[in-house]
Every structure is written in structure tokens, then in C-alpha cells.
Amino acid sequence: MLAEAEYDLGVLMREDPVELLADGPMQRAQWLAARTGLDATAIWEWGVIERVSTGLLCTQIGLEPVGRQMLHAADVVSRSR
């Protein structure tokens, strides 16, 4: 797959959804952007996509509570923008 560099960092955004919400949704994206010189908004947006797709897959295969946590984090983060 050919995608912008921020896509790869979006994968890092999806991890630890409980921690992500505790720290604030944009903090992790801004931290990654500052260290890589990439766009924080694009990292954040790819992270939302990654959380939704991973949350749906985890829910489908019965990997809980991870699936619910991912989808909950995606819902909260999508409203915070």
C-alpha cells in the first residue's frame, strides 16, 4: 500500500486506547509530529481510522474488551476535534 508517512504513525495512535483518552486525544499526535516533522492532524486522522478498523475487527473475532475500548476511544476522539 502506498500512503503518506503519517499513516504509519496512525498505527501508533491506535495503541493503548485507555491511555490515549487519559492523556488527551491530540497530545500523542503532537508528540509524534514534533519528533518526526510530520503533520499532527494527519497523524490524528489516521489514528481514528486505525482505531475504528481495529476495534471492529477485535469485536468481530471476540477480542474483548480491546474491541470495545478501541471503538469507545474512536468515538470520544472523533467528537473532540
C-alpha positions, 0 to 999 in steps of 0.5 A: 500500500502506498500512503503518506508517512503519517499513516504509519504513525496512525498505527501508533495512535491506535495503541493503548486506547485507555491511555490515549483518552487519559492523556488527551486525544491530540497530545500523542499526535503532537508528540509524534509530529514534533519528533518526526516533522510530520503533520499532527492532524494527519497523524490524528486522522489516521489514528481514528481510522486505525482505531475504528478498523481495529476495534471492529475487527477485535469485536468481530473475532471476540477480542474483548474488551480491546474491541470495545475500548478501541471503538469507545476511544474512536468515538470520544476522539472523533467528537473532540476535534 
